[in-house]
Every structure is written in structure tokens, then in C-alpha cells.
Amino acid sequence: MHRPTLPIESLPFWARLNDVSFRHVKVSKIDGRGYGVVCEDDVETAEENETGQSTLVTVPHDLVLNAAAVDEYAKEDKNFRQLLDAMIGHRSTRTDILLFLLVQTALASRSGHGSVGVSNPWTEYLQFLPETVPVPTLWTEDERLLLRGTSLEAAVNAKLSALDAEFGLIQQKSSDIPAWNELLWEGTSAVSFPDWIRLDALYRSRSLELPRSGEALVPCLDMANHSASPTAYYDENLKDEVVLVPRPGVRLSKGDEVTISYGETKSAAEMLFSYGFVDPEATTGESLVLPLNPFPDDPLAKAKLVAFGQPPRIHVARDGDVNAGGGPVRWASAFAYFMCVNEEDGLEFRVLQERDGGRQLRVFWQGADVTDRTSDFEALTGEHSLAAIFRLRVVVTVQETLRAQLERLEATAPQDPTTPSAAQREECFRSAMALRSIDTKLLEHAVEALEDERLTLLADKNVVAYLGLTEATESDLAVDEAANETDDFS
Ligand SMILES: C[S@@+](CC[C@H](N)C(=O)[O-])C[C@H]1O[C@@H](n2cnc3c(N)ncnc32)[C@H](O)[C@@H]1O
């Protein structure tokens, strides 16, 4: 698709035309970060306006692109309304905004676009936005190989599949409407899957959570970059305008970049997934999430997955600066507790026939219906006399999963950890290597912590008694089997 662009030098004209005000700041190029907001002169924080804030950027409410704004737009444009209605059952704030952006992108790329779509400030503003975003969904296949073994490998693959399904659905629903078929899918300017991946990436890396307007895109304010020590924050004032304001006590001088925080508790994986970079200055701790597969030989595996109702996962986290030691490792996995109990422990599945002919899967633990508590098996098994045994099974399962992940991380590490291949961009390589290092450290510490817990549990008197009993039963069995074999021989 031919995508027209506008130089950033024209942004002040667009801003003036649309009542966006910049005070003491402008948008300009920043080394390695695309554009950013930079001070044009020293900012006196005492220079307050009627709301008590010294605002650097003010964006009128009617430029805020949120679910309500898309709805308003649809009121003026009945064709767009028809498009939104065609997506009924698949709508969310995100999909509504992305659909709006898809239409604006298509409108900008076609001069004579016929009967559908109404141009608005966003049609032009989109032309200031970067061609690409360094998030992994926009990495090439060679670059995505760098994520093998990391906590993002499965998440990025799953996101690409979800985007593919979403794009297929939009294509199917909108091609039934002739005017949209013509604008979106016909001719050389037709939109394609890479356009959808790009819009999703732009949305993920630029959307904000506003106190009153909710999840939204805000033009110009979305030019502010992130810092672990931000100098500004955004807010909505009494007129519902969105404002960029210096943080209290911050001195801003000419040439300083004005930064905000994209989230103080986001892990390296989340930052890379949503924004396309790993912040080397983050000191808030680290976390990772891994998929957890049920045991392949568990006959109840399928039923457990259905009854659990969410993707089974393991969460690992550590507070503090991981590079400087960090705090103790924490882990959690609700599914692991469900996965590690079986029929002989008191787990039972029943299929109930409903009056309307439907069937319902119910889960029982120790005879009680716990269908609504499948993510609560840590507490449920904790009340059992074999609680320590169940915990031991979980600890071993989680430890083995993390160990296997660590081995995969090591086995897939690039041969030269300092230089990307010719087919990989430097920034993707640097981000992937930073994530690999953080994941490795976190997994190593988690495996160690789980080993300590495993040894403690193995010394538990109930575990010792249980294991002693099992061993005795097993050796009895072996004797019986040997006796049977002898019988057979004779
Ligand atoms: C909300 S936009 C900020 C404006 C953006 N720099 C631009 O050129 O349009 C978020 C994107 O800016 C870049 N970015 C923001 N903060 C960054 C940082 N601290 N380090 C590297 N890139 C950053 C990332 O590409 C991110 O996806």
C-alpha cells in the first residue's frame, strides 16, 4: 500500500489548525528513539495556568481517540456505522479504534476514494507516525529467531496468529459491503496484513489510559518517550483537555527531553512486546510468564484444560534491581496445582445432562463440587493431609518446566552474542539479548529457589512417611511381579 507521509516540521501547522498548544516544547528527532518532546527553552514550573499546572502540551478533548470518539464519528458517517455493525460480537475499544485507523490509512492513501469515509484530523495526523515500530510482531523471521527460548517466544507467535485471524475476519465482514470492499481491498492501494500488524503495533505502543476518557490515543502527546526517571506526566484538566505537565520539583532546561513513564511495574518482556525496547535503567524488578502444558500422559489433561478455562501459565517475579542482586524470587501457577492432582487423590469429572439437552462439565474434589474453583487448587489441596505431597509435585513440575526453558534459552543463544547477523537489525538484536539475559538470570534464580523448596519438602515428615510407604508398596509390587514371572516360567 502506498502510504503518504508528512515531515515532522509540519506538525506545528497541524497542531495550530487543530488547537493543540505547545509551550516551551517541540517535537523533534531523538537519537535511537524516533521522535520525542524536547524543551525549546528553560521551563519555569512556577508559571502556572488557571488549573494550577504549568502545561507543556494541551490537546483538546475532541482530538482524543477513544471508544466514545469512534462512536461519535460513526454517527456522522453512516457507512462507517455499517462497518462497525458488521463486526458486532467482535468489538472492543481496541478493535473499534483500529478499524477507524484502518479506514483513515486507506483514505490517506487514495486521493479519489469514492463514496465512503470522512476525512478528519486523524487522517492527516497518521501521516506523522513512524513507518515501523520496533515491537517483535514487526520483526522479520530472522529477528524473531532471537526470541527463541525467551518468555516472549510463545506470546509473539500467539499474537501473530490472533492478528491473522482478526484481519481475516475484518476482510470477510467488510468485503460483503461493496463500498468498503472498494476502499479497503481493491486496487494497488488495498490494505494488507502488514498494515494491520503495523496499526496494532502503533496502537499498543501509543495508547494511554486516561483518568476520565479511558483507553485512548492522544495526538502529539503520543510523541513523548519513556524514561525510568520521567520528567513529566499526562492528565485530563477540568475542560477534559489532555495535558502534559512537568513533575513536581523537576527543572527542565533548554534541550532537555521531556519524558513520561509507560508503566512503573512493566517487565522487560512487556516493554519489548508493547513498546519495542528494553529499558536498561529499569530497577523495579523483573517478571516473566511462561505457558505450562499438562502432562502428555494425563488422561484427564483435556478435561483439566477445559475446566480451567484460561491459558495455563507460570508467573515468576523478583523485586528490586535484578542486575544488582534483586530480592527473593516469587512464583505462582494456579494450573500447576490442578494439573498435579488426579482421580486417586480425589479429583473427579462428571458430565451433567442439562434440561435443554446441553451437557456441562463439573469438577469434584474430595466429593465437593469445585467447578468454579479450578484456579483455587492451591488452597483446596492445602487443606488435605497430603498437602505437602501435592506441593512437592507442583514444585517439581514447575522446576522442570523452568529448567527446560533455561536449557532452550542456552541452546538457542546466538553464536556471537555481540553482533547481529546481516539479516537482523541492531536494535532488535540488542533488545533480544537484553531480554535473554534478564530471563536467564530470573530462571536460574527461580530454579535455585525451587530446589531449596524441594529439599525442604523432601525432609517433611509427612512426605518422608508417604514416600516410604510408596517405596514399600512398589517393592512389594516388584516382588509380586517377580513371583508372577517365576510362576509364568514354571
Ligand atoms: C508513544 S511513542 C513515542 C514517540 C516515538 N518515539 C515516535 O517516534 O513517534 C512510543 C515509541 O517510542 C519509542 N521509545 C519511547 N521511549 C523509548 C526509550 N526510552 N528508548 C527507546 N525507544 C523509546 C519506542 O519505539 C516506542 O514504541
The ligand as a Gaussian input file, in Angstrom:
#p B3LYP/6-31G(d) Opt

LIG

0 1
 C        4.479000       6.748000      22.348000
 S        5.682000       6.542000      21.141000
 C        6.790000       7.860000      21.448000
 C        7.134000       8.612000      20.183000
 C        8.009000       7.849000      19.243000
 N        9.397000       7.945000      19.665000
 C        7.849000       8.330000      17.806000
 O        8.866000       8.480000      17.122000
 O        6.748000       8.513000      17.342000
 C        6.464000       5.098000      21.776000
 C        7.649000       4.588000      20.976000
 O        8.783000       5.426000      21.158000
 C        9.986000       4.677000      21.298000
 N       10.519000       4.904000      22.658000
 C        9.892000       5.536000      23.668000
 N       10.687000       5.602000      24.748000
 C       11.829000       4.984000      24.438000
 C       13.036000       4.702000      25.153000
 N       13.209000       5.072000      26.415000
 N       14.003000       4.004000      24.499000
 C       13.848000       3.608000      23.221000
 N       12.732000       3.854000      22.493000
 C       11.741000       4.531000      23.081000
 C        9.577000       3.215000      21.086000
 O        9.749000       2.893000      19.734000
 C        8.104000       3.219000      21.428000
 O        7.395000       2.210000      20.764000

